[in-house]
Amino acid sequence: MAREAAVVNACTRLLKKRGAWHMNVHGAGTGRNGLPDLIACHHGRFIAIECKAPRGRIRPLQQHELDRITSAGGHAIVARTTTQLADILDAIDQEHQ
């Protein structure tokens, strides 16, 4: 079973391959709690990605942050595989054509 770190690494590789700007958000005590694991921009669209292992649970604060991002017009997903992220990137690519 995939660990969360493996999902983060796979999503990071996909973002790089697709040419999206991205950064890892490290919860080292200096940032705000509940922020997504990855932040990206693809063709001018904001994407927040909370990576979880297949059975990993999203905490209420994490869901709250994802909801706030969606309300602000960004894309916010919980990725358990790269499939969810690829779907968002494909949709943005279609809009950009």
DSSP file (Angstrom, degrees, kcal/mol; ACC not computed):
  #  RESIDUE AA STRUCTURE BP1 BP2  ACC     N-H-->O    O-->H-N    N-H-->O    O-->H-N    TCO  KAPPA ALPHA  PHI   PSI    X-CA   Y-CA   Z-CA
    1    1 A M              0   0    0      0, 0.0     2,-0.1     0, 0.0    52,-0.0   0.000 360.0 360.0 360.0 137.8    0.0    0.0    0.0
    2    2 A A        -     0   0    0     78,-0.1     2,-0.2     1,-0.1     3,-0.0  -0.416 360.0-137.9 -70.5 136.4    1.3    3.4   -0.9
    3    3 A R    >>  -     0   0    0     -2,-0.1     4,-1.5    50,-0.1     3,-0.6  -0.533  27.0-107.5 -85.3 161.6    2.5    5.7    1.8
    4    4 A E  H 3> S+     0   0    0      1,-0.2     4,-2.5     2,-0.2     5,-0.2   0.880 119.4  57.6 -57.7 -40.1    1.6    9.4    1.7
    5    5 A A  H 3> S+     0   0    0      1,-0.2     4,-2.5     2,-0.2    -1,-0.2   0.864 103.7  53.3 -60.5 -35.7    5.2   10.4    0.9
    6    6 A A  H <> S+     0   0    0     -3,-0.6     4,-2.3     2,-0.2    -1,-0.2   0.873 108.7  49.3 -66.5 -36.8    5.0    8.2   -2.2
    7    7 A V  H  X S+     0   0    0     -4,-1.5     4,-2.6     2,-0.2     5,-0.2   0.915 110.8  49.9 -68.2 -43.4    1.8   10.0   -3.3
    8    8 A V  H  X S+     0   0    0     -4,-2.5     4,-2.5     1,-0.2    -2,-0.2   0.937 112.6  47.4 -58.8 -47.1    3.5   13.4   -2.8
    9    9 A N  H  X S+     0   0    0     -4,-2.5     4,-2.3     1,-0.2    -2,-0.2   0.904 112.4  48.6 -63.4 -42.2    6.5   12.3   -4.8
   10   10 A A  H  X S+     0   0    0     -4,-2.3     4,-2.1     2,-0.2    -1,-0.2   0.907 112.9  47.6 -65.2 -41.8    4.3   10.9   -7.6
   11   11 A C  H  X S+     0   0    0     -4,-2.6     4,-2.6     2,-0.2    -2,-0.2   0.894 110.6  52.4 -66.0 -39.4    2.2   14.1   -7.8
   12   12 A T  H  X S+     0   0    0     -4,-2.5     4,-2.2    -5,-0.2    -2,-0.2   0.915 109.4  49.2 -62.1 -43.4    5.4   16.2   -7.8
   13   13 A R  H  X S+     0   0    0     -4,-2.3     4,-2.6     2,-0.2    -2,-0.2   0.911 111.3  49.8 -62.2 -42.2    6.8   14.2  -10.7
   14   14 A L  H  X S+     0   0    0     -4,-2.1     4,-2.3     2,-0.2    -2,-0.2   0.925 110.1  49.9 -64.2 -44.8    3.5   14.6  -12.6
   15   15 A L  H  <>S+     0   0    0     -4,-2.6     5,-2.5     1,-0.2     4,-0.5   0.918 112.9  47.2 -59.0 -43.7    3.5   18.4  -12.1
   16   16 A K  H ><5S+     0   0    0     -4,-2.2     3,-1.1     1,-0.2    -2,-0.2   0.927 111.6  50.5 -63.4 -45.4    7.0   18.7  -13.2
   17   17 A K  H 3<5S+     0   0    0     -4,-2.6    -1,-0.2     1,-0.3    -2,-0.2   0.862 111.3  48.4 -61.1 -37.2    6.3   16.5  -16.3
   18   18 A R  T 3<5S-     0   0    0     -4,-2.3    -1,-0.3    -5,-0.2    -2,-0.2   0.469 116.2-113.9 -86.3  -1.5    3.3   18.6  -17.2
   19   19 A G  T < 5 +     0   0    0     -3,-1.1     2,-0.3    -4,-0.5    -3,-0.2   0.692  62.2 151.1  81.4  19.8    5.2   21.9  -16.8
   20   20 A A      < -     0   0    0     -5,-2.5     2,-0.3    -6,-0.2    -1,-0.3  -0.627  49.2-120.9 -84.9 140.9    3.3   23.2  -13.8
   21   21 A W  E     +A   41   0A   0     20,-2.0    20,-2.4    -2,-0.3     2,-0.3  -0.617  48.8 163.4 -71.1 139.3    5.0   25.5  -11.3
   22   22 A H  E     -A   40   0A   0     -2,-0.3     2,-0.3    18,-0.2    18,-0.2  -0.992  25.2-169.9-156.4 161.3    4.8   23.8   -7.9
   23   23 A M  E     -A   39   0A   0     16,-2.2    16,-2.3    -2,-0.3     2,-0.4  -0.989  26.3-118.6-151.2 150.4    6.1   23.8   -4.4
   24   24 A N  E     -A   38   0A   0     -2,-0.3     2,-0.7    14,-0.2    14,-0.2  -0.728  22.1-142.8 -86.3 138.7    5.9   21.5   -1.4
   25   25 A V        -     0   0    0     12,-3.1     2,-0.5    -2,-0.4    -2,-0.0  -0.912  17.6-156.6-103.2 112.0    4.3   23.0    1.7
   26   26 A H        -     0   0    0     -2,-0.7     2,-1.7     1,-0.1     4,-0.3  -0.774  12.6-145.4 -95.1 128.0    6.2   21.7    4.7
   27   27 A G        +     0   0    0     -2,-0.5    -1,-0.1     1,-0.2    -2,-0.0  -0.447  45.5 145.0 -86.2  64.1    4.4   21.7    8.0
   28   28 A A  S    S-     0   0    0     -2,-1.7    -1,-0.2     1,-0.1    -2,-0.0   0.137  78.7 -92.0 -91.0  20.9    7.6   22.4   10.0
   29   29 A G  S    S+     0   0    0      3,-0.1    -2,-0.1    -3,-0.0     4,-0.1   0.405 113.1  89.4  88.4  -4.6    5.8   24.6   12.6
   30   30 A T  S    S+     0   0    0     -4,-0.3     2,-0.1     2,-0.1    -3,-0.1   0.597  81.6  55.5-100.9 -12.6    6.4   27.8   10.7
   31   31 A G  S    S-     0   0    0     -5,-0.2     2,-0.3     1,-0.1    -4,-0.0  -0.315  97.3 -73.4-107.0-169.2    3.3   27.8    8.5
   32   32 A R    >   -     0   0    0     -2,-0.1     3,-1.1     1,-0.1    -1,-0.1  -0.697  51.1-109.8 -88.6 138.5   -0.4   27.6    9.1
   33   33 A N  T 3  S+     0   0    0     -2,-0.3    -1,-0.1     1,-0.2    -6,-0.0  -0.360  97.8  29.8 -64.9 144.8   -2.0   24.3   10.1
   34   34 A G  T 3  S+     0   0    0      1,-0.3    -1,-0.2    -2,-0.0    31,-0.2   0.381  78.2 146.2  90.4  -2.8   -4.1   22.5    7.5
   35   35 A L    <   -     0   0    0     -3,-1.1    -1,-0.3     1,-0.1    27,-0.1  -0.356  55.5 -99.5 -66.3 148.6   -2.4   23.8    4.4
   36   36 A P        -     0   0    0      0, 0.0    14,-0.2     0, 0.0   -11,-0.1  -0.200  25.2-118.7 -64.9 160.2   -2.3   21.3    1.5
   37   37 A D  S    S+     0   0    0     12,-0.7   -12,-3.1     1,-0.1     2,-0.4   0.862  95.1  29.6 -68.0 -37.4    0.9   19.3    0.8
   38   38 A L  E     -AB  24  49A   0     11,-2.3    11,-2.8   -14,-0.2     2,-0.4  -0.967  60.8-164.9-129.8 142.0    1.4   20.8   -2.7
   39   39 A I  E     +AB  23  48A   0    -16,-2.3   -16,-2.2    -2,-0.4     2,-0.3  -0.985  22.1 171.2-121.3 134.8    0.6   24.1   -4.3
   40   40 A A  E     -AB  22  47A   0      7,-2.9     7,-2.8    -2,-0.4     2,-0.4  -0.946  26.7-152.6-142.3 161.3    0.8   24.5   -8.0
   41   41 A C  E     +AB  21  46A   0    -20,-2.4   -20,-2.0    -2,-0.3     2,-0.4  -0.986  15.7 178.8-135.3 126.0   -0.1   26.8  -10.9
   42   42 A H  E >  S- B   0  45A   0      3,-2.2     3,-1.6    -2,-0.4   -22,-0.1  -0.974  74.5 -19.3-132.5 117.3   -0.8   25.4  -14.4
   43   43 A H  T 3  S-     0   0    0     -2,-0.4    -1,-0.1     1,-0.3     3,-0.1   0.871 129.3 -51.3  51.3  40.9   -1.7   27.8  -17.2
   44   44 A G  T 3  S+     0   0    0      1,-0.2     2,-0.4     0, 0.0    -1,-0.3   0.498 111.2 123.4  81.0   4.1   -2.6   30.4  -14.7
   45   45 A R  E <   -B   42   0A   0     -3,-1.6    -3,-2.2    29,-0.0     2,-0.3  -0.856  59.1-129.4-104.1 133.8   -4.9   28.2  -12.6
   46   46 A F  E     -B   41   0A   0     -2,-0.4    29,-2.8    -5,-0.2     2,-0.4  -0.624  25.8-173.6 -82.2 133.1   -4.2   27.7   -8.9
   47   47 A I  E     -Bc  40  75A   0     -7,-2.8    -7,-2.9    -2,-0.3     2,-0.4  -0.997   9.8-167.8-131.6 129.9   -4.2   24.1   -7.7
   48   48 A A  E     -Bc  39  76A   0     27,-2.7    29,-2.5    -2,-0.4     2,-0.5  -0.971   9.9-165.8-115.5 131.9   -3.9   22.8   -4.1
   49   49 A I  E     -Bc  38  77A   0    -11,-2.8   -11,-2.3    -2,-0.4     2,-0.7  -0.961  11.9-167.6-126.4 116.6   -3.2   19.2   -3.5
   50   50 A E  E     - c   0  78A   0     27,-2.7    29,-2.2    -2,-0.5     2,-0.4  -0.912  21.8-150.7 -98.3 113.4   -3.6   17.3   -0.2
   51   51 A C  E     + c   0  79A   0     -2,-0.7     2,-0.3    27,-0.2    29,-0.2  -0.695  20.0 174.1 -91.0 135.5   -1.9   14.0   -0.7
   52   52 A K        -     0   0    0     27,-2.5     6,-0.1    -2,-0.4   -49,-0.0  -0.989  34.5-111.8-138.1 146.3   -3.2   11.0    1.3
   53   53 A A    >   -     0   0    0     -2,-0.3     3,-2.0     1,-0.1   -50,-0.1  -0.335  53.1 -91.5 -63.9 160.6   -2.4    7.3    1.3
   54   54 A P  T 3  S+     0   0    0      0, 0.0    -1,-0.1     0, 0.0   -51,-0.1   0.813 128.8  30.3 -49.5 -35.8   -5.3    5.2    0.0
   55   55 A R  T 3  S+     0   0    0     25,-0.1     2,-0.1     2,-0.1    -2,-0.0   0.319  93.0 126.3-105.7   7.9   -6.7    4.8    3.5
   56   56 A G    <   -     0   0    0     -3,-2.0     2,-0.4     1,-0.1    -4,-0.1  -0.361  53.8-132.8 -69.1 144.7   -5.5    8.1    4.9
   57   57 A R        -     0   0    0     -2,-0.1     2,-0.5    -5,-0.0    -4,-0.1  -0.767   8.8-130.8 -99.7 142.2   -8.0   10.4    6.5
   58   58 A I        -     0   0    0     -2,-0.4    -6,-0.0    -6,-0.1    20,-0.0  -0.780  26.4-128.9 -88.7 132.8   -8.3   14.1    5.8
   59   59 A R     >  -     0   0    0     -2,-0.5     4,-2.4     1,-0.1     3,-0.4  -0.462  20.2-112.9 -79.6 154.0   -8.5   16.2    9.0
   60   60 A P  H  > S+     0   0    0      0, 0.0     4,-2.4     0, 0.0     5,-0.1   0.869 117.8  52.2 -55.2 -39.0  -11.3   18.8    9.4
   61   61 A L  H  > S+     0   0    0      2,-0.2     4,-2.1     1,-0.2     5,-0.1   0.879 108.8  50.7 -66.6 -36.8   -8.8   21.7    9.3
   62   62 A Q  H  > S+     0   0    0     -3,-0.4     4,-2.3     2,-0.2    -1,-0.2   0.926 111.4  47.7 -64.7 -43.9   -7.4   20.3    6.0
   63   63 A Q  H  X S+     0   0    0     -4,-2.4     4,-2.6     1,-0.2    -2,-0.2   0.892 108.8  55.4 -63.6 -38.9  -10.8   20.0    4.5
   64   64 A H  H  X S+     0   0    0     -4,-2.4     4,-2.2    -5,-0.2    -1,-0.2   0.924 108.7  47.1 -58.8 -45.8  -11.6   23.6    5.7
   65   65 A E  H  X S+     0   0    0     -4,-2.1     4,-2.1     2,-0.2    -2,-0.2   0.908 111.8  50.2 -65.0 -41.8   -8.6   24.9    3.9
   66   66 A L  H  X S+     0   0    0     -4,-2.3     4,-2.3     1,-0.2    -1,-0.2   0.904 110.3  50.6 -62.6 -40.6   -9.5   23.0    0.7
   67   67 A D  H  X S+     0   0    0     -4,-2.6     4,-2.6     1,-0.2    -1,-0.2   0.895 108.9  51.4 -63.3 -40.6  -13.0   24.4    0.9
   68   68 A R  H  X S+     0   0    0     -4,-2.2     4,-1.4     2,-0.2    -1,-0.2   0.892 109.8  49.8 -63.8 -39.5  -11.7   27.9    1.3
   69   69 A I  H  <>S+     0   0    0     -4,-2.1     5,-2.4     2,-0.2     4,-0.3   0.922 111.4  48.4 -65.2 -44.3   -9.4   27.5   -1.8
   70   70 A T  H ><5S+     0   0    0     -4,-2.3     3,-1.7     1,-0.2    -2,-0.2   0.915 109.3  53.1 -62.0 -43.1  -12.4   26.2   -3.9
   71   71 A S  H 3<5S+     0   0    0     -4,-2.6    -1,-0.2     1,-0.3    -2,-0.2   0.804 105.6  55.1 -61.9 -29.0  -14.5   29.1   -2.7
   72   72 A A  T 3<5S-     0   0    0     -4,-1.4    -1,-0.3    -3,-0.2    -2,-0.2   0.459 127.9 -98.2 -84.2  -1.0  -11.8   31.5   -3.9
   73   73 A G  T < 5S+     0   0    0     -3,-1.7    -3,-0.2     1,-0.3   -27,-0.2   0.479  83.1 123.3 100.8   3.0  -11.9   30.0   -7.4
   74   74 A G      < -     0   0    0     -5,-2.4     2,-0.5    -6,-0.2    -1,-0.3  -0.400  66.2-106.7 -89.1 170.7   -9.0   27.6   -7.1
   75   75 A H  E     -c   47   0A   0    -29,-2.8   -27,-2.7    -2,-0.1     2,-0.4  -0.860  38.0-178.8 -94.0 130.9   -8.8   23.9   -7.7
   76   76 A A  E     +c   48   0A   0     -2,-0.5     2,-0.3   -29,-0.2   -27,-0.2  -0.983   7.7 168.4-135.8 122.7   -8.5   21.9   -4.5
   77   77 A I  E     -c   49   0A   0    -29,-2.5   -27,-2.7    -2,-0.4     2,-0.6  -0.906  36.9-133.0-133.2 158.1   -8.2   18.1   -4.4
   78   78 A V  E     -c   50   0A   0     -2,-0.3     2,-0.6   -29,-0.2   -27,-0.2  -0.973  32.1-159.1-104.3 117.3   -7.4   15.2   -2.2
   79   79 A A  E     +c   51   0A   0    -29,-2.2   -27,-2.5    -2,-0.6     3,-0.1  -0.885  29.7 163.7-105.8 120.3   -5.1   13.0   -4.2
   80   80 A R  S    S+     0   0    0     -2,-0.6     2,-0.3   -29,-0.2    -1,-0.1   0.568  83.2   7.9-102.5 -18.5   -4.7    9.3   -3.3
   81   81 A T  S  > S-     0   0    0    -28,-0.1     4,-0.5   -27,-0.1     3,-0.4  -0.845  89.5 -97.8-142.7 178.5   -3.1    8.6   -6.7
   82   82 A T  H  > S+     0   0    0     -2,-0.3     4,-3.0     1,-0.2     5,-0.2   0.591 106.4  85.7 -78.0  -8.6   -2.0   10.8   -9.5
   83   83 A T  H  > S+     0   0    0      1,-0.2     4,-2.2     2,-0.2    -1,-0.2   0.916  87.1  49.4 -59.5 -45.7   -5.3   10.2  -11.3
   84   84 A Q  H  > S+     0   0    0     -3,-0.4     4,-1.5     1,-0.2    -1,-0.2   0.911 114.7  45.1 -61.0 -42.4   -7.1   12.9   -9.5
   85   85 A L  H  X S+     0   0    0     -4,-0.5     4,-2.6     1,-0.2    -2,-0.2   0.912 110.4  53.4 -68.7 -42.8   -4.3   15.4  -10.3
   86   86 A A  H  X S+     0   0    0     -4,-3.0     4,-2.7     1,-0.2    -1,-0.2   0.883 106.1  54.6 -59.9 -38.2   -4.1   14.3  -13.9
   87   87 A D  H  X S+     0   0    0     -4,-2.2     4,-2.1    -5,-0.2    -1,-0.2   0.914 110.0  45.9 -61.8 -43.2   -7.8   14.9  -14.3
   88   88 A I  H  X S+     0   0    0     -4,-1.5     4,-2.4     2,-0.2    -2,-0.2   0.930 113.4  49.1 -65.2 -45.6   -7.5   18.5  -13.1
   89   89 A L  H  X S+     0   0    0     -4,-2.6     4,-2.5     1,-0.2    -2,-0.2   0.903 110.9  50.6 -61.6 -40.9   -4.4   19.1  -15.3
   90   90 A D  H  X S+     0   0    0     -4,-2.7     4,-2.2    -5,-0.2    -1,-0.2   0.909 110.1  50.0 -62.3 -42.9   -6.3   17.7  -18.3
   91   91 A A  H  X S+     0   0    0     -4,-2.1     4,-2.0     2,-0.2    -2,-0.2   0.906 111.7  47.9 -63.8 -41.5   -9.3   20.0  -17.6
   92   92 A I  H  X S+     0   0    0     -4,-2.4     4,-1.9     1,-0.2    -2,-0.2   0.908 109.6  53.2 -66.1 -40.8   -7.0   23.0  -17.4
   93   93 A D  H  X S+     0   0    0     -4,-2.5     4,-1.0     1,-0.2    -2,-0.2   0.903 108.1  51.0 -59.5 -40.9   -5.3   22.0  -20.6
   94   94 A Q  H >< S+     0   0    0     -4,-2.2     3,-0.5     1,-0.2    -1,-0.2   0.904 110.3  48.6 -64.0 -41.2   -8.6   21.8  -22.3
   95   95 A E  H 3< S+     0   0    0     -4,-2.0    -1,-0.2     1,-0.2    -2,-0.2   0.848 109.3  54.7 -63.9 -33.6   -9.6   25.3  -21.1
   96   96 A H  H 3<        0   0    0     -4,-1.9    -1,-0.2     1,-0.2    -2,-0.2   0.682 360.0 360.0 -77.8 -18.9   -6.2   26.7  -22.2
   97   97 A Q    <<        0   0    0     -4,-1.0    -1,-0.2    -3,-0.5    -2,-0.1   0.500 360.0 360.0 -70.1 360.0   -6.6   25.5  -25.9
